[in-house]
Amino acid sequence: MSAPAPLLSATTLARAFGGVVAVDAVSFSLAAGETLAVIGPNGAGKSTLFALIAGQLRPDRGQVRLEGRDVTRLPPHRRARLGLGRTFQAPRVFGALGLGEGVHLAASLCLPAARARARARMLIARLGLEALTDRPVPALAYGDLRRLDLALALATSPRVLLLDEPVAGMAPAERAQLMTLVRAIAAEENLGVLFTEHDMDVVFGHAGRVLVLDHGRVIADGPPDAVRRDPVVRQRYLGTP
Ligand SMILES: Nc1ncnc2c1ncn2[C@@H]1O[C@H](COP(=O)(O)OP(=O)(O)OP(=O)(O)O)[C@@H](O)[C@H]1O
């Protein structure tokens, strides 16, 4: 029997903007239960890679597969239905809606009514947002908005979770707490998690694997300790201590 397809795979993905090659022949795969951080200097291509995977951008070349299925030409909502969860930028999407209604609405996009309600209730409790269920989204404090972002990304019961700087702007203790929760939920639900982050404490403290981009190319992909010691990564990105 052949091995199961990875949850998510990118094969020689490339995308240029005019003369700038933002993502250049990037290949990687993500298995169930893995937490992979994508890091690199400003302009390395992280946001472009995420947009290619989520479907906001089409690649010039290469393929994106979800559980073996080619989704390269599918729009974002079709990828979401096939199991790709991502952050929504909650405040802009939900207007004056209450937090609870927002999570329920997101769950209803992909799940039948009874499951959507149960899923929303479970996530609100799991993320410590119960006291804020009726609070309008624009009235939420920053840290609660980041928790809501995560609840929304998880609402559709995804297989792959795509998190673009999930803890940006939070205090260090809050960052560690939220990332610990992400890992716990991912382990419980056997998800694959792909995240970008500029805070190296978060990256090396919480990723099971780290992929480093530089000028659109993968310069390292491996366990955090090996990546941290990699001389090319040190020279181009992390610097020497
Ligand atoms: N829509 C666009 N039009 C033109 N150039 C773009 C566009 N999006 C990205 N680029 C260019 O592509 C390269 C990669 O940008 P990208 O935003 O993907 O990098 P990044 O690693 O996410 O950077 P940061 O860490 O600063 O967010 C950069 O040179 C950027 O200027």
The ligand as an SDF file (V2000), in Angstrom:
LIG
                    3D

 31 33  0  0  0  0  0  0  0  0999 V2000
    1.1920   42.7510   -5.0290 N   0  0  0  0  0  0  0  0  0  0  0  0
    2.4950   42.9370   -5.2200 C   0  0  0  0  0  0  0  0  0  0  0  0
    2.9650   43.7030   -6.1980 N   0  0  0  0  0  0  0  0  0  0  0  0
    4.2810   43.8950   -6.4000 C   0  0  0  0  0  0  0  0  0  0  0  0
    5.2560   43.3350   -5.6550 N   0  0  0  0  0  0  0  0  0  0  0  0
    4.8550   42.5320   -4.6380 C   0  0  0  0  0  0  0  0  0  0  0  0
    3.4660   42.3030   -4.3510 C   0  0  0  0  0  0  0  0  0  0  0  0
    3.3830   41.4700   -3.2750 N   0  0  0  0  0  0  0  0  0  0  0  0
    4.6560   41.2200   -2.9070 C   0  0  0  0  0  0  0  0  0  0  0  0
    5.5390   41.8520   -3.7130 N   0  0  0  0  0  0  0  0  0  0  0  0
    7.0110   41.7770   -3.6300 C   0  0  0  0  0  0  0  0  0  0  0  0
    7.3410   40.4010   -3.5250 O   0  0  0  0  0  0  0  0  0  0  0  0
    8.3950   40.2000   -2.5820 C   0  0  0  0  0  0  0  0  0  0  0  0
    7.9220   39.2590   -1.4790 C   0  0  0  0  0  0  0  0  0  0  0  0
    6.9500   39.9310   -0.6710 O   0  0  0  0  0  0  0  0  0  0  0  0
    6.1560   39.2430    0.5040 P   0  0  0  0  0  0  0  0  0  0  0  0
    5.2020   40.2540    1.0370 O   0  0  0  0  0  0  0  0  0  0  0  0
    5.6190   37.9460    0.0500 O   0  0  0  0  0  0  0  0  0  0  0  0
    7.3230   38.9910    1.5650 O   0  0  0  0  0  0  0  0  0  0  0  0
    7.2180   38.6840    3.1360 P   0  0  0  0  0  0  0  0  0  0  0  0
    8.2610   37.6690    3.4150 O   0  0  0  0  0  0  0  0  0  0  0  0
    5.8240   38.3530    3.4870 O   0  0  0  0  0  0  0  0  0  0  0  0
    7.6330   40.0740    3.7770 O   0  0  0  0  0  0  0  0  0  0  0  0
    7.2480   40.6910    5.2390 P   0  0  0  0  0  0  0  0  0  0  0  0
    7.9750   39.8750    6.2420 O   0  0  0  0  0  0  0  0  0  0  0  0
    7.7950   42.0840    5.1450 O   0  0  0  0  0  0  0  0  0  0  0  0
    5.7540   40.6310    5.3600 O   0  0  0  0  0  0  0  0  0  0  0  0
    8.7910   41.5900   -2.1020 C   0  0  0  0  0  0  0  0  0  0  0  0
    9.8730   42.0460   -2.8680 O   0  0  0  0  0  0  0  0  0  0  0  0
    7.5460   42.4260   -2.3550 C   0  0  0  0  0  0  0  0  0  0  0  0
    7.8840   43.7700   -2.5770 O   0  0  0  0  0  0  0  0  0  0  0  0
  1  2  1  0
  2  3  1  0
  2  7  2  0
  3  4  2  0
  4  5  1  0
  5  6  2  0
  6  7  1  0
  6 10  1  0
  7  8  1  0
  8  9  2  0
  9 10  1  0
 10 11  1  0
 11 12  1  0
 11 30  1  0
 12 13  1  0
 13 14  1  0
 13 28  1  0
 14 15  1  0
 15 16  1  0
 16 17  2  0
 16 18  1  0
 16 19  1  0
 19 20  1  0
 20 21  2  0
 20 22  1  0
 20 23  1  0
 23 24  1  0
 24 25  2  0
 24 26  1  0
 24 27  1  0
 28 29  1  0
 28 30  1  0
 30 31  1  0
M  END
$$$$
